[in-house]
């Protein structure tokens, strides 16, 4: 294959990455219903970092999941990409007490809360906007209070 053909092929493949991300976000937005927002208070019983695979995986992004023990039982809370949480200095630990506001969605694995706002101690982290769009996509300004508001770092 000619070098120029390889170049255009690689360029065409790279051009599809934003489209794949947009498709994944659109599917999430379809599942997120602002009418199904819930508020939870509980203690992290278990943390899990999963690596998404398949067509919707973006650069093998690792996603942080918290199993929150509440008065109503165990809730599965989708926080977001582990790298993003670290950039925001949000490092949840087993035993931490969280206040979570988020949208309840049904998945193949069961009910999941897509966290929009998480309070941990005195810190407040905005992870998604009111329509469920993640702030780490750069489409929505985020609020990360530790006494002052900050915007999330853009990659």
Buried (B, 14 or more C-beta within 10 A) or exposed (E): EEEEEEEEEEEEEEEEEEEEBEEBBEEBBEBBEEEBBBEBEBBBBEBEEEEBEEEBEEEEBBBBBBBBBBEEEEBBBBBBBBBBBEBBEBEBEEEBEBBBBBBBBEEEEEEBBBBBBBBBEEBBBBBBBEEBBBBBBEEBEBBBBEEEEEEBEEE
